[in-house]
Amino acid sequence: MRRPAPARSNALVAGVASVALVASVVLVAGAGEARADVGPLSKPKKDDRTAELPKFPATVDDLSAPRLPPPFVLPELSHPSWDVSMGWLVGVASPSSSPSDRADRTSSAVGLARVTAEGDVGFPRRFYLGLTVPFAGALAPDGTSGVKTVLGNIEPHVRVVFPLPTWLAFGGVLGIVVPTARYEHGSGAEAASMIAASLEPTDAAHFAPETFALRPAVDVRVLRGPFVVQVRQGVDVVLDTSVWRAVTTGRLLGHGGLRVRRDVEISIEATQAYSFDDRISERHRSAITIGPGARLSLGAVDVGAAVLTNVFEPLSPDIDRFVAVRLSVVAHLE
């Protein structure tokens, strides 16, 4: 029997706060650097008679330069026209060791698939509409119901990007989860879908039956030379229509990348979901995933692969640990 770790959530919350503080310092430092030689109190160089304030994008084509291979867990903030992506997560999960009736099972296969389409409408590279359709598959934890493959809750969304100098971009997104999952609370299909959702805990609302959810979030991306840092922080307000009870979940998604070439990026990505539902034990309120990846841009198509695992407890209490491979294909329709 594992000992509870009541201080873990405090440490994780402190860690998230530290990440947010560091990101704020980076942004402020970058902004200060951009203004250092052009601010209203600074004096132009003696031979420089062309000093001027930083220029904002004059055209939509200057909003994001160069176009970047999109992260796995986040969109490319200012992509032109329409992007259609297909992503797969396939892994092996070790079942929880506490229930004696699962002692004969050492591991089981789990998988997620997601189809996403997003395109700019009305305001090129500034205003986007999109739709996500998720699927999940896993062995039900009772070990007797077999593998369950289910359609989750679809999520349409709107997203905006604010025009800023090319090294910085930020915006906001609002998603609405619609209850299209056709399984009931307490069923083997729900338990299997939650095991699969452990691979992507920040999207757990996609696999909660009879659920509506509002998912507002803020996006920030910093591009400095070959380095790319992109972060999304949001809150999910999830309404269970079977009991008309609402709970909230905080989510943080981060991407740090190095552009080895203009069309190749290596990266590390991490996600954290933290539930404020008092029905969930303290040790299972936070779920964190992390792993390295690489993305190649082939012009009209981007391909990528990554490996990820969980840190501390996974989202589902029915498993202890997982290791998964992520594959992604993004088509740019222009």
Residue, then its C-alpha position, 0 to 999 in steps of 0.5 A: m500500500r502506498r503512503p499518501a502524499p498530502a504535500r504533493s499538491n502544494a508542491l505542484v501548485a508552487g511549481v506552476a506558480s514558479v513557471a508562471l513567474v519565470a514566464s512573466v519575467v521572460l516576457v518583461a525582460g524581452a519587452g524591456e530589451a525591445r524598448a531599450d534603445v527606442g524608449p521615449l527616455s533613451k537618447p539615440k546614438k549620435d550617428d543614428r538619425t533613424a531611431e523609431l518605435p518598434k513596428f507592429p505587423a503592417t500586413v497579416d503575412d507579417l503576423s508570424a514569421p517564419r511559419l512554425p511546425p505546430p506543437f503537439v498539444l497546442p495549435e500554431l497560433s497564427h497559421p494561415s487558412w485551414d489546418v486539418s490534423m490527425g493525432w494518435l497516442v498509443g501506449v502501455a499502462s500498468p494497472s493499479s496494484s492495490p486491487s487483488d483481482r488485477a494481480d494477474r494483469t501486468s499491463s494493457a494497451v491504451g490509445l487516443a485519437r483526435v481529429t482537429a480542424e481549424g481555420d481563420v474566418g473573416f480576419p486572416r490569421r487573427f480569428y479562428l474557428g475549429l472543431t475537435v473530435p476525440f476517440a479513446g480505446a482501452l481495456a476496462p479495469d474489471g478485466t472482463s468487459g474487454v476492450k472498449t473503443v468510444l467516441g468522446n465529446i466533440e468540442p467546437h472552439v473560437r480563438v483570437v490572436f492579437p497582432l504584436p511584433t513577430w517575437l511575441a504572440f498572444g491570444g485567447v480561446l473558448g471551447i464548448v464541450v458538447p455531450t456526444a459520448r454515448y456511455e453511462h456513468g459507472s460503466g466499463a466504457e467510462a472507466a476505460s475512457m478515463i484510463a485512455a484520457s490519462l494520456e492527455p489529462t488536460d482533455a479529460a472533459h472530452f470523455a466525461p459522459e453527460t457533460f457540458a463544459l466551457r473551456p476558456a484559456v489564454d495563449v502566449r508564444v515567445l520566439r527568440g532566434p531558434f528558441v520557441v516557448q508556447v504556453r496555454q493556461g485555462v480553466d474548465v468549467v464542467l457541468d455533469t447534467s446527470v446530477w446538475r453539478a459543476v466542477t472546475t479544473g485548471r490546466l497548463l500546457g507548455h511547449g519548449g522547442l529548438r528549431v534545428r533548421r527552418d523546417v525541423e524542431i525538437s521539443i519537450e512538452a508538458t501538461q498538467a490538469y488539477s481538479f478542484d472537485d472535492r470528491i477526488s482524493e488529494r493524491h489524484r487531483s493533479a495529473i502531469t505528463i511530460g516527454p520529448g518530441a520532434r516535428l518536421s515541416l514538409g510544406a503542405v504537411d507537417v509530421g511529428a513523433a513524441v514519447l511521453t509518460n506520467v509524473f506522479e499519479p495519472l488521471s485514472p486511479d485504475i493505473d499506476r504508470f503509462v508510456a506512450v508514443r504520439l504520432s501526428v500529421v497536420a495538413h495545411l489547406e491553402 
